[in-house]
């Protein structure tokens, strides 16, 4: 299990580095259904997170795994 410090290094630091280098904010492909914490976060902030320390967009947060596979099939992605 990754603790809070490890999670910050693995997840948050790359986003901060991306923002520093580009001036842009990340678009993140996580889904709310993947964990209870992500669902709670989505319910509180929605798809775009401006009220947290990390400004980010989570456009796939309301997708399910079935939605992802349907999209892949529809557009013949490999």
C-alpha positions, 0 to 999 in steps of 0.5 A: 500500500502506498502511503500519503508521502509515496502517493504525493511523489508518484501522483502529485509531483509529476502534475506539479512538474508538468504545470511548472514546465508548460504553464498548463494544468493536467487532464487526468483519466481516472474514473470515480468508480475506481475507488470510494475516495475518488467518488467522494472527490468527484461528488464534492468537486465535479469534473474540474477541480479548482478548489483544491491545491491541484487545479485539474480536469477529470473528464473521464471521472463519470465513465465506467470501464464499460464506457471505456471499452465501448469507446475503444471499439467504436473508434477502432483503437488498439 
